[in-house]
Amino acid sequence: MKKIYIVVFTIILNSVFISCDPQDLSENEVELQACCGDGGDIPPPPPPPDPPVN
């Protein structure tokens, strides 16, 4: 029974080390991208259409 606990603990410990790799985190950083040119004011979206009249 003690061996089972050691094996389970080892698997959990290895999965924590593999999932928290700083190199993977730095490769997956979010890059901010500009919209509608190189900056400036972004125009507002068009107004919603009028609701249908019944």
PDB file with SEQRES, HELIX, SHEET and CRYST1 records, atoms N, CA, C and O in Angstrom:
SEQRES   1 A   54  MET LYS LYS ILE TYR ILE VAL VAL PHE THR ILE ILE LEU          
SEQRES   2 A   54  ASN SER VAL PHE ILE SER CYS ASP PRO GLN ASP LEU SER          
SEQRES   3 A   54  GLU ASN GLU VAL GLU LEU GLN ALA CYS CYS GLY ASP GLY          
SEQRES   4 A   54  GLY ASP ILE PRO PRO PRO PRO PRO PRO PRO ASP PRO PRO          
SEQRES   5 A   54  VAL ASN                                                      
HELIX    1 AA1 LYS A    2  SER A   19  1                                  18    
HELIX    2 AA2 PRO A   22  GLU A   27  1                                   6    
CRYST1    1.000    1.000    1.000  90.00  90.00  90.00 P 1           1          
ATOM      1  N   MET A   1       0.822  -1.188   0.000  1.00  0.00           N  
ATOM      2  CA  MET A   1       0.000   0.000   0.000  1.00  0.00           C  
ATOM      3  C   MET A   1       0.866   1.253   0.000  1.00  0.00           C  
ATOM      4  O   MET A   1       0.511   2.260  -0.612  1.00  0.00           O  
ATOM      5  N   LYS A   2       1.991   1.188   0.680  1.00  0.00           N  
ATOM      6  CA  LYS A   2       2.886   2.329   0.750  1.00  0.00           C  
ATOM      7  C   LYS A   2       3.476   2.632  -0.625  1.00  0.00           C  
ATOM      8  O   LYS A   2       3.702   3.796  -0.958  1.00  0.00           O  
ATOM      9  N   LYS A   3       3.727   1.601  -1.419  1.00  0.00           N  
ATOM     10  CA  LYS A   3       4.283   1.802  -2.758  1.00  0.00           C  
ATOM     11  C   LYS A   3       3.294   2.531  -3.659  1.00  0.00           C  
ATOM     12  O   LYS A   3       3.693   3.339  -4.498  1.00  0.00           O  
ATOM     13  N   ILE A   4       2.015   2.251  -3.489  1.00  0.00           N  
ATOM     14  CA  ILE A   4       0.997   2.922  -4.305  1.00  0.00           C  
ATOM     15  C   ILE A   4       1.003   4.422  -4.011  1.00  0.00           C  
ATOM     16  O   ILE A   4       0.923   5.233  -4.935  1.00  0.00           O  
ATOM     17  N   TYR A   5       1.097   4.796  -2.743  1.00  0.00           N  
ATOM     18  CA  TYR A   5       1.145   6.206  -2.381  1.00  0.00           C  
ATOM     19  C   TYR A   5       2.385   6.882  -2.963  1.00  0.00           C  
ATOM     20  O   TYR A   5       2.311   8.018  -3.432  1.00  0.00           O  
ATOM     21  N   ILE A   6       3.500   6.201  -2.934  1.00  0.00           N  
ATOM     22  CA  ILE A   6       4.734   6.767  -3.485  1.00  0.00           C  
ATOM     23  C   ILE A   6       4.609   6.957  -4.993  1.00  0.00           C  
ATOM     24  O   ILE A   6       5.043   7.981  -5.521  1.00  0.00           O  
ATOM     25  N   VAL A   7       4.031   6.000  -5.686  1.00  0.00           N  
ATOM     26  CA  VAL A   7       3.859   6.101  -7.136  1.00  0.00           C  
ATOM     27  C   VAL A   7       2.902   7.244  -7.475  1.00  0.00           C  
ATOM     28  O   VAL A   7       3.182   8.034  -8.377  1.00  0.00           O  
ATOM     29  N   VAL A   8       1.786   7.338  -6.772  1.00  0.00           N  
ATOM     30  CA  VAL A   8       0.817   8.409  -7.030  1.00  0.00           C  
ATOM     31  C   VAL A   8       1.441   9.767  -6.737  1.00  0.00           C  
ATOM     32  O   VAL A   8       1.265  10.702  -7.518  1.00  0.00           O  
ATOM     33  N   PHE A   9       2.155   9.894  -5.646  1.00  0.00           N  
ATOM     34  CA  PHE A   9       2.819  11.147  -5.306  1.00  0.00           C  
ATOM     35  C   PHE A   9       3.839  11.531  -6.369  1.00  0.00           C  
ATOM     36  O   PHE A   9       3.933  12.700  -6.741  1.00  0.00           O  
ATOM     37  N   THR A  10       4.597  10.570  -6.855  1.00  0.00           N  
ATOM     38  CA  THR A  10       5.596  10.838  -7.893  1.00  0.00           C  
ATOM     39  C   THR A  10       4.938  11.304  -9.184  1.00  0.00           C  
ATOM     40  O   THR A  10       5.437  12.225  -9.830  1.00  0.00           O  
ATOM     41  N   ILE A  11       3.842  10.693  -9.564  1.00  0.00           N  
ATOM     42  CA  ILE A  11       3.140  11.091 -10.789  1.00  0.00           C  
ATOM     43  C   ILE A  11       2.600  12.515 -10.653  1.00  0.00           C  
ATOM     44  O   ILE A  11       2.729  13.319 -11.576  1.00  0.00           O  
ATOM     45  N   ILE A  12       2.002  12.823  -9.518  1.00  0.00           N  
ATOM     46  CA  ILE A  12       1.464  14.173  -9.307  1.00  0.00           C  
ATOM     47  C   ILE A  12       2.587  15.199  -9.291  1.00  0.00           C  
ATOM     48  O   ILE A  12       2.456  16.271  -9.880  1.00  0.00           O  
ATOM     49  N   LEU A  13       3.676  14.885  -8.629  1.00  0.00           N  
ATOM     50  CA  LEU A  13       4.802  15.811  -8.558  1.00  0.00           C  
ATOM     51  C   LEU A  13       5.392  16.062  -9.941  1.00  0.00           C  
ATOM     52  O   LEU A  13       5.712  17.202 -10.277  1.00  0.00           O  
ATOM     53  N   ASN A  14       5.538  15.021 -10.739  1.00  0.00           N  
ATOM     54  CA  ASN A  14       6.064  15.189 -12.094  1.00  0.00           C  
ATOM     55  C   ASN A  14       5.109  15.995 -12.968  1.00  0.00           C  
ATOM     56  O   ASN A  14       5.557  16.807 -13.778  1.00  0.00           O  
ATOM     57  N   SER A  15       3.822  15.790 -12.820  1.00  0.00           N  
ATOM     58  CA  SER A  15       2.871  16.549 -13.634  1.00  0.00           C  
ATOM     59  C   SER A  15       2.899  18.029 -13.274  1.00  0.00           C  
ATOM     60  O   SER A  15       2.707  18.877 -14.145  1.00  0.00           O  
ATOM     61  N   VAL A  16       3.134  18.351 -12.007  1.00  0.00           N  
ATOM     62  CA  VAL A  16       3.241  19.754 -11.605  1.00  0.00           C  
ATOM     63  C   VAL A  16       4.484  20.379 -12.220  1.00  0.00           C  
ATOM     64  O   VAL A  16       4.425  21.508 -12.707  1.00  0.00           O  
ATOM     65  N   PHE A  17       5.591  19.679 -12.208  1.00  0.00           N  
ATOM     66  CA  PHE A  17       6.818  20.228 -12.776  1.00  0.00           C  
ATOM     67  C   PHE A  17       6.722  20.382 -14.284  1.00  0.00           C  
ATOM     68  O   PHE A  17       7.255  21.343 -14.839  1.00  0.00           O  
ATOM     69  N   ILE A  18       6.062  19.468 -14.946  1.00  0.00           N  
ATOM     70  CA  ILE A  18       5.943  19.541 -16.404  1.00  0.00           C  
ATOM     71  C   ILE A  18       4.981  20.652 -16.808  1.00  0.00           C  
ATOM     72  O   ILE A  18       5.241  21.350 -17.788  1.00  0.00           O  
ATOM     73  N   SER A  19       3.890  20.836 -16.093  1.00  0.00           N  
ATOM     74  CA  SER A  19       2.883  21.818 -16.486  1.00  0.00           C  
ATOM     75  C   SER A  19       3.307  23.245 -16.166  1.00  0.00           C  
ATOM     76  O   SER A  19       2.760  24.174 -16.759  1.00  0.00           O  
ATOM     77  N   CYS A  20       4.234  23.460 -15.278  1.00  0.00           N  
ATOM     78  CA  CYS A  20       4.649  24.807 -14.884  1.00  0.00           C  
ATOM     79  C   CYS A  20       6.033  25.139 -15.419  1.00  0.00           C  
ATOM     80  O   CYS A  20       6.900  25.584 -14.667  1.00  0.00           O  
ATOM     81  N   ASP A  21       6.244  24.928 -16.704  1.00  0.00           N  
ATOM     82  CA  ASP A  21       7.529  25.208 -17.321  1.00  0.00           C  
ATOM     83  C   ASP A  21       7.581  26.684 -17.723  1.00  0.00           C  
ATOM     84  O   ASP A  21       6.757  27.109 -18.533  1.00  0.00           O  
ATOM     85  N   PRO A  22       8.514  27.483 -17.193  1.00  0.00           N  
ATOM     86  CA  PRO A  22       8.562  28.910 -17.524  1.00  0.00           C  
ATOM     87  C   PRO A  22       8.790  29.172 -19.012  1.00  0.00           C  
ATOM     88  O   PRO A  22       8.317  30.181 -19.535  1.00  0.00           O  
ATOM     89  N   GLN A  23       9.497  28.293 -19.693  1.00  0.00           N  
ATOM     90  CA  GLN A  23       9.742  28.492 -21.115  1.00  0.00           C  
ATOM     91  C   GLN A  23       8.430  28.406 -21.893  1.00  0.00           C  
ATOM     92  O   GLN A  23       8.204  29.201 -22.805  1.00  0.00           O  
ATOM     93  N   ASP A  24       7.574  27.468 -21.551  1.00  0.00           N  
ATOM     94  CA  ASP A  24       6.279  27.362 -22.214  1.00  0.00           C  
ATOM     95  C   ASP A  24       5.428  28.590 -21.939  1.00  0.00           C  
ATOM     96  O   ASP A  24       4.713  29.061 -22.824  1.00  0.00           O  
ATOM     97  N   LEU A  25       5.498  29.113 -20.722  1.00  0.00           N  
ATOM     98  CA  LEU A  25       4.718  30.297 -20.397  1.00  0.00           C  
ATOM     99  C   LEU A  25       5.193  31.503 -21.193  1.00  0.00           C  
ATOM    100  O   LEU A  25       4.374  32.308 -21.636  1.00  0.00           O  
ATOM    101  N   SER A  26       6.505  31.642 -21.383  1.00  0.00           N  
ATOM    102  CA  SER A  26       7.015  32.790 -22.127  1.00  0.00           C  
ATOM    103  C   SER A  26       6.710  32.676 -23.611  1.00  0.00           C  
ATOM    104  O   SER A  26       6.555  33.697 -24.281  1.00  0.00           O  
ATOM    105  N   GLU A  27       6.619  31.462 -24.143  1.00  0.00           N  
ATOM    106  CA  GLU A  27       6.293  31.291 -25.554  1.00  0.00           C  
ATOM    107  C   GLU A  27       4.824  31.573 -25.830  1.00  0.00           C  
ATOM    108  O   GLU A  27       4.472  31.937 -26.951  1.00  0.00           O  
ATOM    109  N   ASN A  28       3.967  31.414 -24.840  1.00  0.00           N  
ATOM    110  CA  ASN A  28       2.532  31.584 -25.030  1.00  0.00           C  
ATOM    111  C   ASN A  28       2.031  32.940 -24.553  1.00  0.00           C  
ATOM    112  O   ASN A  28       0.844  33.085 -24.261  1.00  0.00           O  
ATOM    113  N   GLU A  29       2.913  33.942 -24.468  1.00  0.00           N  
ATOM    114  CA  GLU A  29       2.485  35.258 -24.025  1.00  0.00           C  
ATOM    115  C   GLU A  29       1.528  35.861 -25.041  1.00  0.00           C  
ATOM    116  O   GLU A  29       1.626  35.611 -26.242  1.00  0.00           O  
ATOM    117  N   VAL A  30       0.618  36.644 -24.539  1.00  0.00           N  
ATOM    118  CA  VAL A  30      -0.355  37.294 -25.405  1.00  0.00           C  
ATOM    119  C   VAL A  30       0.282  38.549 -25.989  1.00  0.00           C  
ATOM    120  O   VAL A  30       0.812  39.387 -25.259  1.00  0.00           O  
ATOM    121  N   GLU A  31       0.224  38.669 -27.303  1.00  0.00           N  
ATOM    122  CA  GLU A  31       0.760  39.847 -27.964  1.00  0.00           C  
ATOM    123  C   GLU A  31      -0.383  40.799 -28.271  1.00  0.00           C  
ATOM    124  O   GLU A  31      -1.376  40.417 -28.892  1.00  0.00           O  
ATOM    125  N   LEU A  32      -0.234  42.045 -27.830  1.00  0.00           N  
ATOM    126  CA  LEU A  32      -1.254  43.041 -28.108  1.00  0.00           C  
ATOM    127  C   LEU A  32      -1.072  43.547 -29.529  1.00  0.00           C  
ATOM    128  O   LEU A  32       0.047  43.827 -29.959  1.00  0.00           O  
ATOM    129  N   GLN A  33      -2.160  43.661 -30.246  1.00  0.00           N  
ATOM    130  CA  GLN A  33      -2.105  44.123 -31.619  1.00  0.00           C  
ATOM    131  C   GLN A  33      -2.974  45.359 -31.760  1.00  0.00           C  
ATOM    132  O   GLN A  33      -4.054  45.447 -31.177  1.00  0.00           O  
ATOM    133  N   ALA A  34      -2.487  46.310 -32.541  1.00  0.00           N  
ATOM    134  CA  ALA A  34      -3.257  47.514 -32.797  1.00  0.00           C  
ATOM    135  C   ALA A  34      -4.369  47.205 -33.788  1.00  0.00           C  
ATOM    136  O   ALA A  34      -4.260  46.290 -34.604  1.00  0.00           O  
ATOM    137  N   CYS A  35      -5.415  47.970 -33.703  1.00  0.00           N  
ATOM    138  CA  CYS A  35      -6.550  47.784 -34.608  1.00  0.00           C  
ATOM    139  C   CYS A  35      -6.729  49.043 -35.440  1.00  0.00           C  
ATOM    140  O   CYS A  35      -6.584  50.158 -34.940  1.00  0.00           O  
ATOM    141  N   CYS A  36      -7.034  48.859 -36.664  1.00  0.00           N  
ATOM    142  CA  CYS A  36      -7.403  49.967 -37.557  1.00  0.00           C  
ATOM    143  C   CYS A  36      -6.251  50.950 -37.754  1.00  0.00           C  
ATOM    144  O   CYS A  36      -6.461  52.157 -37.631  1.00  0.00           O  
ATOM    145  N   GLY A  37      -5.080  50.489 -38.047  1.00  0.00           N  
ATOM    146  CA  GLY A  37      -3.947  51.375 -38.306  1.00  0.00           C  
ATOM    147  C   GLY A  37      -2.901  51.282 -37.217  1.00  0.00           C  
ATOM    148  O   GLY A  37      -2.855  50.324 -36.446  1.00  0.00           O  
ATOM    149  N   ASP A  38      -2.069  52.297 -37.175  1.00  0.00           N  
ATOM    150  CA  ASP A  38      -0.962  52.308 -36.220  1.00  0.00           C  
ATOM    151  C   ASP A  38      -1.305  53.058 -34.942  1.00  0.00           C  
ATOM    152  O   ASP A  38      -0.397  53.565 -34.283  1.00  0.00           O  
ATOM    153  N   GLY A  39      -2.503  53.145 -34.586  1.00  0.00           N  
ATOM    154  CA  GLY A  39      -2.876  53.835 -33.355  1.00  0.00           C  
ATOM    155  C   GLY A  39      -3.948  54.860 -33.647  1.00  0.00           C  
ATOM    156  O   GLY A  39      -4.661  54.763 -34.646  1.00  0.00           O  
ATOM    157  N   GLY A  40      -4.059  55.831 -32.781  1.00  0.00           N  
ATOM    158  CA  GLY A  40      -5.081  56.844 -32.958  1.00  0.00           C  
ATOM    159  C   GLY A  40      -6.404  56.379 -32.386  1.00  0.00           C  
ATOM    160  O   GLY A  40      -6.479  55.391 -31.657  1.00  0.00           O  
ATOM    161  N   ASP A  41      -7.444  57.116 -32.736  1.00  0.00           N  
ATOM    162  CA  ASP A  41      -8.769  56.787 -32.221  1.00  0.00           C  
ATOM    163  C   ASP A  41      -9.393  55.674 -33.039  1.00  0.00           C  
ATOM    164  O   ASP A  41      -9.325  55.674 -34.268  1.00  0.00           O  
ATOM    165  N   ILE A  42      -9.990  54.745 -32.356  1.00  0.00           N  
ATOM    166  CA  ILE A  42     -10.715  53.666 -33.020  1.00  0.00           C  
ATOM    167  C   ILE A  42     -12.161  54.129 -33.156  1.00  0.00           C  
ATOM    168  O   ILE A  42     -12.781  54.497 -32.158  1.00  0.00           O  
ATOM    169  N   PRO A  43     -12.710  54.118 -34.364  1.00  0.00           N  
ATOM    170  CA  PRO A  43     -14.086  54.605 -34.531  1.00  0.00           C  
ATOM    171  C   PRO A  43     -15.079  53.696 -33.812  1.00  0.00           C  
ATOM    172  O   PRO A  43     -14.863  52.488 -33.713  1.00  0.00           O  
ATOM    173  N   PRO A  44     -16.169  54.282 -33.311  1.00  0.00           N  
ATOM    174  CA  PRO A  44     -17.160  53.456 -32.614  1.00  0.00           C  
ATOM    175  C   PRO A  44     -17.889  52.560 -33.599  1.00  0.00           C  
ATOM    176  O   PRO A  44     -17.919  52.854 -34.794  1.00  0.00           O  
ATOM    177  N   PRO A  45     -18.471  51.482 -33.124  1.00  0.00           N  
ATOM    178  CA  PRO A  45     -19.210  50.594 -34.023  1.00  0.00           C  
ATOM    179  C   PRO A  45     -20.484  51.288 -34.507  1.00  0.00           C  
ATOM    180  O   PRO A  45     -20.961  52.227 -33.870  1.00  0.00           O  
ATOM    181  N   PRO A  46     -21.027  50.834 -35.619  1.00  0.00           N  
ATOM    182  CA  PRO A  46     -22.261  51.454 -36.112  1.00  0.00           C  
ATOM    183  C   PRO A  46     -23.419  51.186 -35.149  1.00  0.00           C  
ATOM    184  O   PRO A  46     -23.405  50.195 -34.420  1.00  0.00           O  
ATOM    185  N   PRO A  47     -24.418  52.068 -35.146  1.00  0.00           N  
ATOM    186  CA  PRO A  47     -25.547  51.848 -34.236  1.00  0.00           C  
ATOM    187  C   PRO A  47     -26.338  50.616 -34.645  1.00  0.00           C  
ATOM    188  O   PRO A  47     -26.321  50.228 -35.813  1.00  0.00           O  
ATOM    189  N   PRO A  48     -27.024  50.002 -33.702  1.00  0.00           N  
ATOM    190  CA  PRO A  48     -27.816  48.814 -34.041  1.00  0.00           C  
ATOM    191  C   PRO A  48     -28.998  49.202 -34.925  1.00  0.00           C  
ATOM    192  O   PRO A  48     -29.456  50.344 -34.876  1.00  0.00           O  
ATOM    193  N   PRO A  49     -29.491  48.276 -35.722  1.00  0.00           N  
ATOM    194  CA  PRO A  49     -30.636  48.595 -36.580  1.00  0.00           C  
ATOM    195  C   PRO A  49     -31.896  48.828 -35.740  1.00  0.00           C  
ATOM    196  O   PRO A  49     -32.030  48.325 -34.625  1.00  0.00           O  
ATOM    197  N   ASP A  50     -32.804  49.602 -36.311  1.00  0.00           N  
ATOM    198  CA  ASP A  50     -34.065  49.875 -35.622  1.00  0.00           C  
ATOM    199  C   ASP A  50     -34.876  48.584 -35.505  1.00  0.00           C  
ATOM    200  O   ASP A  50     -34.849  47.750 -36.409  1.00  0.00           O  
ATOM    201  N   PRO A  51     -35.595  48.419 -34.395  1.00  0.00           N  
ATOM    202  CA  PRO A  51     -36.420  47.209 -34.255  1.00  0.00           C  
ATOM    203  C   PRO A  51     -37.592  47.258 -35.236  1.00  0.00           C  
ATOM    204  O   PRO A  51     -38.077  48.341 -35.565  1.00  0.00           O  
ATOM    205  N   PRO A  52     -38.047  46.110 -35.702  1.00  0.00           N  
ATOM    206  CA  PRO A  52     -39.172  46.096 -36.639  1.00  0.00           C  
ATOM    207  C   PRO A  52     -40.463  46.556 -35.955  1.00  0.00           C  
ATOM    208  O   PRO A  52     -40.705  46.269 -34.782  1.00  0.00           O  
ATOM    209  N   VAL A  53     -41.265  47.263 -36.712  1.00  0.00           N  
ATOM    210  CA  VAL A  53     -42.540  47.757 -36.194  1.00  0.00           C  
ATOM    211  C   VAL A  53     -43.633  46.799 -36.642  1.00  0.00           C  
ATOM    212  O   VAL A  53     -43.754  46.504 -37.831  1.00  0.00           O  
ATOM    213  N   ASN A  54     -44.425  46.315 -35.702  1.00  0.00           N  
ATOM    214  CA  ASN A  54     -45.518  45.389 -36.038  1.00  0.00           C  
ATOM    215  C   ASN A  54     -46.836  46.086 -36.013  1.00  0.00           C  
ATOM    216  O   ASN A  54     -47.868  45.466 -36.270  1.00  0.00           O  
TER     217      ASN A  54                                                      
END                                                                             
